[in-house]
Amino acid sequence: MIPINKKIILGVTGSISAYKTAELIRLLRKEQFFVQVVMTKAAKEFISPLTLQALSGNPVLENIWDTKEGNGMEHINLSRTAQLILIAPASANFIAKLTHGIADDLLSNLCLARKCPLLIAPAMNIEMWENPATQRNIVTLKQDGVVFIGPEHGEQACGEIGFGRLVNLDTITLEALKFSTNQSFKGIKILISLGATVENIDPARAITNMSSGKMGVSLAKAAYILGADVTIVAGKTTEPIPDGIHTVHAQNHIEMFAAINKNIDNQDIYISAAAISDYLPFVNNKKIKKTETTISVTLKKSEDILKAVASKGNIFTVGFAAESEDLIENAKEKILSKNIDLIIANLIHESMNQSMAKVTMINKNFEILDLPKSEKKEVAFKIMEQIHKTYSKEVLNEHNS
Ligand SMILES: Cc1cc2nc3c(=O)[nH]c(=O)nc-3n(C[C@H](O)[C@H](O)[C@H](O)COP(=O)(O)O)c2cc1C
């Protein structure tokens, strides 16, 4: 499911943020992309081709008149064999050239002669970005099917603050993965709750749990890459959430329930990967004083959010079971008591708060699938594959009955 050996043409143009391309190449290669860098003449003023060549592992191309490479038709050959052209950073000048179909160097020729998608990550000074000429060009290119990533708002190299900064590199990498992966979840809406809840005992203290949110974020990324329309409801997590995924933050059980209720309508699938407190403390309005030798905290059972969503009956529901023992029995019991479609069961000592996970998936018919222990990122794609199979089967059954 994860794209392997996808070929990407990474265009680099004359922007001050061209130095960031070095790190972007590293991230793309980590995701198994074959990266062919093509620079404009101006880009070489900002970063050395040698650096990008060393990082990409391929000769950097710039000169359209160079006959040494291939059959001398590199201005069209390269983009024919690529799955994607990504321009990062894209200068105002290059965007203007693209808009008018100008092809006066290798990179602009490749863009004009392409059949694959074109992603543009602009980077420029705020005045250049807001200039009506640039804005007109962007509208035209979007109408032509070109996809823009950013720019983002923030402090710029010139010291000004505003739109024009190159969007963060993880977001660019995520989009590149999306545009080079089979969109099996296209048109499917998925809500994923993730992370831990934090329940106050008093204004300074709280009860929480060991969930890092890593599995949930990995699932959200996998779903997004596979084309789903993803909404995240995030509790406490140590894992960065990509900017491109719509996210609502929730601190505790009450906020998480409210956020899920608000966003659940029209969703096709709900994945409950959050570790939500099963028991809630009664909150003291003032800080508890350190006077007694022992104190006790009374907890009351909280409402089961997953069960409440499943009871609506029109959403495919996926739950997690993190157990210390009797994994399969406990997971099966959860399927029945919550009336959910699929459960992902894992032993706490094998998965929680770790970068790897070993999970077992069980469906409503109690069919069991063991996934091998691997990085959560890989496990997430395998889980999404199974969700897709089971969900498609159920939707087809509904249509046929
Ligand atoms: C120091 C410096 C920084 C620049 N930074 C940017 C930038 O961030 N974005 C941009 O669109 N142009 C920037 N420019 C202007 C472009 O480099 C210039 O328009 C160039 O012709 C772009 O060529 P290209 O589109 O072929 O790469 C900068 C120029 C200089 C001298």
The ligand as a Tripos MOL2 file, in Angstrom:
@<TRIPOS>MOLECULE
LIG
   31    33     1     0     0
SMALL
NO_CHARGES

@<TRIPOS>ATOM
      1 C1         18.0880   37.4200   -2.6410 C.3       1 LIG1
      2 C2         16.9410   37.1140   -3.5280 C.ar      1 LIG1
      3 C3         15.8980   36.3880   -3.0320 C.ar      1 LIG1
      4 C4         14.7960   36.0820   -3.8230 C.ar      1 LIG1
      5 N1         13.7710   35.3430   -3.2910 N.ar      1 LIG1
      6 C5         12.6920   35.0880   -4.0530 C.ar      1 LIG1
      7 C6         11.6110   34.3530   -3.5150 C.ar      1 LIG1
      8 O1         11.6370   33.8840   -2.3560 O.2       1 LIG1
      9 N2         10.5360   34.1100   -4.3040 N.ar      1 LIG1
     10 C7         10.4690   34.5740   -5.6030 C.ar      1 LIG1
     11 O2          9.4570   34.3500   -6.2530 O.2       1 LIG1
     12 N3         11.4920   35.2660   -6.1250 N.ar      1 LIG1
     13 C8         12.6040   35.5430   -5.4110 C.ar      1 LIG1
     14 N4         13.6410   36.2380   -5.9570 N.ar      1 LIG1
     15 C9         13.5630   36.6560   -7.3640 C.3       1 LIG1
     16 C10        13.8360   35.4940   -8.3070 C.3       1 LIG1
     17 O3         15.0410   34.8500   -7.9930 O.3       1 LIG1
     18 C11        13.8330   35.9910   -9.7540 C.3       1 LIG1
     19 O4         12.5270   36.4160  -10.0990 O.3       1 LIG1
     20 C12        14.3150   34.9460  -10.7330 C.3       1 LIG1
     21 O5         14.2480   35.4820  -12.0380 O.3       1 LIG1
     22 C13        13.4980   33.6490  -10.6830 C.3       1 LIG1
     23 O6         13.9360   32.7660  -11.6770 O.3       1 LIG1
     24 P1         13.2830   31.3460  -11.9070 P.3       1 LIG1
     25 O7         11.8330   31.5120  -11.7980 O.co2     1 LIG1
     26 O8         13.6980   30.9570  -13.2760 O.co2     1 LIG1
     27 O9         13.8990   30.4390  -10.9120 O.co2     1 LIG1
     28 C14        14.7620   36.5320   -5.1770 C.ar      1 LIG1
     29 C15        15.8420   37.2490   -5.6870 C.ar      1 LIG1
     30 C16        16.9010   37.5450   -4.8790 C.ar      1 LIG1
     31 C17        18.0460   38.3190   -5.4580 C.3       1 LIG1
@<TRIPOS>BOND
     1     1     2 1
     2     2     3 ar
     3     2    30 ar
     4     3     4 ar
     5     4     5 ar
     6     4    28 ar
     7     5     6 ar
     8     6     7 ar
     9     6    13 1
    10     7     8 2
    11     7     9 ar
    12     9    10 ar
    13    10    11 2
    14    10    12 ar
    15    12    13 ar
    16    13    14 ar
    17    14    15 1
    18    14    28 ar
    19    15    16 1
    20    16    17 1
    21    16    18 1
    22    18    19 1
    23    18    20 1
    24    20    21 1
    25    20    22 1
    26    22    23 1
    27    23    24 1
    28    24    25 2
    29    24    26 1
    30    24    27 1
    31    28    29 ar
    32    29    30 ar
    33    30    31 1
@<TRIPOS>SUBSTRUCTURE
     1 LIG1         1 GROUP 0 **** ****
